[in-house]
Amino acid sequence: MIPQASAVGKLRGYNDVQLPLAFVRRDPYVLPRRSLTGDGNERVDTRLLQVIYAFENQRMWAFTGRQMDVFIESEPVGQTAQTRRGT
């Protein structure tokens, strides 16, 4: 995860509008995902790392709870931190 990586969001239902996002912070803890199907004997086998982004344009009509698809630029597959640093 690279904080300087560019990210864009698309509100569900408005795929033609891309909203630039700015990295804010990454939570320091990986937490188990708690809301799966609600079945009492279900095992939690998924863990989530929460990454917080903000809208670069402060005048957005999105509201809390609105679902978005977020796309974050990543390194090419197979490239590691060591190859990125040139060692």
Contacts in CASP RR format, 6 or more apart in sequence:
PFRMAT RR
TARGET T0000
AUTHOR 0000-0000-0000
METHOD contacts of the structure
MODEL  1
MIPQASAVGKLRGYNDVQLPLAFVRRDPYVLPRRSLTGDGNERVDTRLLQ
VIYAFENQRMWAFTGRQMDVFIESEPVGQTAQTRRGT
1 26 0 8 1.000
1 49 0 8 1.000
1 51 0 8 1.000
2 73 0 8 1.000
2 74 0 8 1.000
2 75 0 8 1.000
3 23 0 8 1.000
3 26 0 8 1.000
4 23 0 8 1.000
5 23 0 8 1.000
5 72 0 8 1.000
5 73 0 8 1.000
5 74 0 8 1.000
6 20 0 8 1.000
6 72 0 8 1.000
6 73 0 8 1.000
7 20 0 8 1.000
7 21 0 8 1.000
7 22 0 8 1.000
7 23 0 8 1.000
7 53 0 8 1.000
7 70 0 8 1.000
7 71 0 8 1.000
7 72 0 8 1.000
7 73 0 8 1.000
8 18 0 8 1.000
8 19 0 8 1.000
8 20 0 8 1.000
8 21 0 8 1.000
8 70 0 8 1.000
8 71 0 8 1.000
9 18 0 8 1.000
9 19 0 8 1.000
9 20 0 8 1.000
9 21 0 8 1.000
9 68 0 8 1.000
9 69 0 8 1.000
9 70 0 8 1.000
9 71 0 8 1.000
10 17 0 8 1.000
10 18 0 8 1.000
10 19 0 8 1.000
10 68 0 8 1.000
10 69 0 8 1.000
10 70 0 8 1.000
10 71 0 8 1.000
11 17 0 8 1.000
11 19 0 8 1.000
11 62 0 8 1.000
11 66 0 8 1.000
11 67 0 8 1.000
11 68 0 8 1.000
12 66 0 8 1.000
12 67 0 8 1.000
12 68 0 8 1.000
12 69 0 8 1.000
15 69 0 8 1.000
19 55 0 8 1.000
19 56 0 8 1.000
19 57 0 8 1.000
19 60 0 8 1.000
19 62 0 8 1.000
19 68 0 8 1.000
20 55 0 8 1.000
20 56 0 8 1.000
20 57 0 8 1.000
21 53 0 8 1.000
21 54 0 8 1.000
21 55 0 8 1.000
21 56 0 8 1.000
21 70 0 8 1.000
22 53 0 8 1.000
22 54 0 8 1.000
22 55 0 8 1.000
22 56 0 8 1.000
23 51 0 8 1.000
23 52 0 8 1.000
23 53 0 8 1.000
24 52 0 8 1.000
24 53 0 8 1.000
24 54 0 8 1.000
25 51 0 8 1.000
25 52 0 8 1.000
26 49 0 8 1.000
26 50 0 8 1.000
26 51 0 8 1.000
26 52 0 8 1.000
27 49 0 8 1.000
27 50 0 8 1.000
27 51 0 8 1.000
27 52 0 8 1.000
30 47 0 8 1.000
30 48 0 8 1.000
30 49 0 8 1.000
31 47 0 8 1.000
31 48 0 8 1.000
31 50 0 8 1.000
32 44 0 8 1.000
32 46 0 8 1.000
32 47 0 8 1.000
32 48 0 8 1.000
33 44 0 8 1.000
33 46 0 8 1.000
33 47 0 8 1.000
33 48 0 8 1.000
34 44 0 8 1.000
36 42 0 8 1.000
36 44 0 8 1.000
36 46 0 8 1.000
51 72 0 8 1.000
53 70 0 8 1.000
55 62 0 8 1.000
62 68 0 8 1.000
75 84 0 8 1.000
END
